[in-house]
Amino acid sequence: VEQRLAPNRQVVLRERPVGIPQAEHFEIVEAPVRGPGDGEIVVRVEFLSVDPAMRGWVNAAANYSEPVGLGEVMRSFAVGVVEDSRAAGLAAGDRVVGMFGWQEWATVPASAVSRVVREPDLPASLALGVLGLNGATAWFGLTEVARPRPGDTVVVSTAAGSVGSVVGQLARLAGCRTVGITSGPVKTSLCRDEFGYAAAVDYRSPAFESDLRAACPDGVDVYFDNTAGAISDAVLGLINTRARIAVCGTASVPTWDPPPTGPRVERYLLTKRARMEGFVYFDFEHRLAEAVSRLAPLVRTGALRYREDVLDGLESAPDAIAGLYRGENLGKRVIRLRAGGQG
Ligand SMILES: NC(=O)c1ccc[n+]([C@@H]2O[C@H](COP(=O)([O-])OP(=O)(O)OC[C@H]3O[C@@H](n4cnc5c(N)ncnc54)[C@H](OP(=O)(O)O)[C@@H]3O)[C@@H](O)[C@H]2O)c1
């Protein structure tokens, strides 16, 4: 009860950004924790997620969901423990992951829950990353959209990041030769040494295009695209006949209003009879448990490695998305809240 009376600190959207949301677009406010209504649960949040997609959730243009309203709690995935439940099938003590928003306590309908976390032997934060949005995006994007075959050359952008690192490792486990694209010497080394890429290329280097060509002597069969922009322009010039391009993200494009211009893709697709297909995690969310059942055993044996970039306290949230677009994260970015929700 005492905990229930603790104020709930929340990060709300103060101003709608054009492009990448910055710290000044958010504000931290306090509100009382509300008890659960019928069909609702109260979650004490342990970790908040920070995802590049959150840029799209606050922008009005080129989006796949209703943008977060001004004054509303910032939409986000989070993991935490049910403190009180009036929802069938969810009990106090259950650890759950879902759309709980950037706040310390979340009173939400049961439908906000993506999954009850049933891996007590693994860190809770993994439910947001390698066993959550990022892992499932990599799993379904690779196996159902990109569909690599053994021996394929698979190129991955944001290769050291939370989605990209899983894609690269899964493709290698499927018998492919993997080439990662990322920024700087630390992340290119990480790609080769930790995530098993056969080669890793720095897109900020002036020699990027020739480095990429040298890294793909047999051309590119699969491109898992997390960036769009000039990086993709370089990859498209190297695709093989019947190449498959899974469009997962557009991290290199600061705004779609106005849209960027660049080389047209149609001629590459036509001459190479290639397939380019976008997808969104939410199309597959109902199959999250299936992805976790494939990924968790690989994490346990060490066959699938992951990195986390852990920030502390709710205060670190407002600047956290901008930080992703500065490329400062080394692995899945999460925010740890102090036990009891006092952040
Ligand atoms: N389709 C879906 O449903 C879905 C779901 C989850 C994620 N995604 C997408 O997957 C991509 C990776 O997401 P994540 O969660 O795994 O994040 P992440 O890779 O862990 O972090 C984002 C990374 O984006 C890269 N980046 C930032 N600005 C860039 C720029 N201007 N040009 C090129 N790269 C830039 C940085 O890595 P570098 O140092 O390598 O530049 C940064 O570390 C994003 O595009 C995201 O939107 C899509």
The ligand as an SDF file (V2000), in Angstrom:
LIG
                    3D

 48 52  0  0  0  0  0  0  0  0999 V2000
   10.4610   -3.1470  -38.6590 N   0  0  0  0  0  0  0  0  0  0  0  0
   10.3730   -3.2450  -37.3470 C   0  0  0  0  0  0  0  0  0  0  0  0
    9.3420   -3.6470  -36.8210 O   0  0  0  0  0  0  0  0  0  0  0  0
   11.5260   -2.8630  -36.4840 C   0  0  0  0  0  0  0  0  0  0  0  0
   11.6040   -3.3010  -35.1480 C   0  0  0  0  0  0  0  0  0  0  0  0
   12.7300   -2.9420  -34.3980 C   0  0  0  0  0  0  0  0  0  0  0  0
   13.7320   -2.1700  -34.9670 C   0  0  0  0  0  0  0  0  0  0  0  0
   13.6080   -1.7680  -36.2530 N   0  0  0  0  0  0  0  0  0  0  0  0
   14.6370   -0.9490  -36.9070 C   0  0  0  0  0  0  0  0  0  0  0  0
   15.8680   -1.6300  -36.8340 O   0  0  0  0  0  0  0  0  0  0  0  0
   16.9230   -0.6650  -36.8070 C   0  0  0  0  0  0  0  0  0  0  0  0
   17.8380   -0.9690  -35.6320 C   0  0  0  0  0  0  0  0  0  0  0  0
   17.0870   -0.8630  -34.4310 O   0  0  0  0  0  0  0  0  0  0  0  0
   17.6350   -1.3680  -33.0380 P   0  0  0  0  0  0  0  0  0  0  0  0
   16.5250   -1.3460  -32.0900 O   0  0  0  0  0  0  0  0  0  0  0  0
   18.3720   -2.6400  -33.2330 O   0  0  0  0  0  0  0  0  0  0  0  0
   18.6500   -0.2210  -32.6170 O   0  0  0  0  0  0  0  0  0  0  0  0
   20.2400   -0.2630  -32.5180 P   0  0  0  0  0  0  0  0  0  0  0  0
   20.7740   -0.7740  -33.7950 O   0  0  0  0  0  0  0  0  0  0  0  0
   20.6400   -0.9680  -31.2790 O   0  0  0  0  0  0  0  0  0  0  0  0
   20.5700    1.2760  -32.3450 O   0  0  0  0  0  0  0  0  0  0  0  0
   20.3370    2.1820  -33.4000 C   0  0  0  0  0  0  0  0  0  0  0  0
   21.5960    2.2770  -34.2690 C   0  0  0  0  0  0  0  0  0  0  0  0
   21.2360    2.9360  -35.4720 O   0  0  0  0  0  0  0  0  0  0  0  0
   22.4290    3.3700  -36.0800 C   0  0  0  0  0  0  0  0  0  0  0  0
   22.2570    4.7020  -36.6510 N   0  0  0  0  0  0  0  0  0  0  0  0
   21.8440    5.8110  -36.0120 C   0  0  0  0  0  0  0  0  0  0  0  0
   21.8720    6.8580  -36.8330 N   0  0  0  0  0  0  0  0  0  0  0  0
   22.3150    6.3940  -38.0340 C   0  0  0  0  0  0  0  0  0  0  0  0
   22.5650    6.9940  -39.2920 C   0  0  0  0  0  0  0  0  0  0  0  0
   22.3810    8.2970  -39.5060 N   0  0  0  0  0  0  0  0  0  0  0  0
   23.0080    6.2080  -40.3080 N   0  0  0  0  0  0  0  0  0  0  0  0
   23.1860    4.9000  -40.1240 C   0  0  0  0  0  0  0  0  0  0  0  0
   22.9820    4.2630  -38.9440 N   0  0  0  0  0  0  0  0  0  0  0  0
   22.5440    5.0160  -37.9200 C   0  0  0  0  0  0  0  0  0  0  0  0
   23.4970    3.4000  -34.9750 C   0  0  0  0  0  0  0  0  0  0  0  0
   24.3870    2.3220  -35.2100 O   0  0  0  0  0  0  0  0  0  0  0  0
   25.6920    2.4980  -36.1390 P   0  0  0  0  0  0  0  0  0  0  0  0
   26.7820    2.8960  -35.2300 O   0  0  0  0  0  0  0  0  0  0  0  0
   25.8360    1.1710  -36.7780 O   0  0  0  0  0  0  0  0  0  0  0  0
   25.3860    3.6080  -37.1040 O   0  0  0  0  0  0  0  0  0  0  0  0
   22.7000    3.1320  -33.7240 C   0  0  0  0  0  0  0  0  0  0  0  0
   23.4500    2.4900  -32.7310 O   0  0  0  0  0  0  0  0  0  0  0  0
   16.2620    0.7040  -36.7430 C   0  0  0  0  0  0  0  0  0  0  0  0
   16.1690    1.2280  -38.0390 O   0  0  0  0  0  0  0  0  0  0  0  0
   14.8640    0.3790  -36.2470 C   0  0  0  0  0  0  0  0  0  0  0  0
   13.9180    1.3250  -36.6140 O   0  0  0  0  0  0  0  0  0  0  0  0
   12.5300   -2.0890  -37.0150 C   0  0  0  0  0  0  0  0  0  0  0  0
  1  2  1  0
  2  3  2  0
  2  4  1  0
  4  5  1  0
  4 48  2  0
  5  6  2  0
  6  7  1  0
  7  8  2  0
  8  9  1  0
  8 48  1  0
  9 10  1  0
  9 46  1  0
 10 11  1  0
 11 12  1  0
 11 44  1  0
 12 13  1  0
 13 14  1  0
 14 15  2  0
 14 16  1  0
 14 17  1  0
 17 18  1  0
 18 19  2  0
 18 20  1  0
 18 21  1  0
 21 22  1  0
 22 23  1  0
 23 24  1  0
 23 42  1  0
 24 25  1  0
 25 26  1  0
 25 36  1  0
 26 27  1  0
 26 35  1  0
 27 28  2  0
 28 29  1  0
 29 30  1  0
 29 35  2  0
 30 31  1  0
 30 32  2  0
 32 33  1  0
 33 34  2  0
 34 35  1  0
 36 37  1  0
 36 42  1  0
 37 38  1  0
 38 39  2  0
 38 40  1  0
 38 41  1  0
 42 43  1  0
 44 45  1  0
 44 46  1  0
 46 47  1  0
M  CHG  2   8   1  16  -1
M  END
$$$$
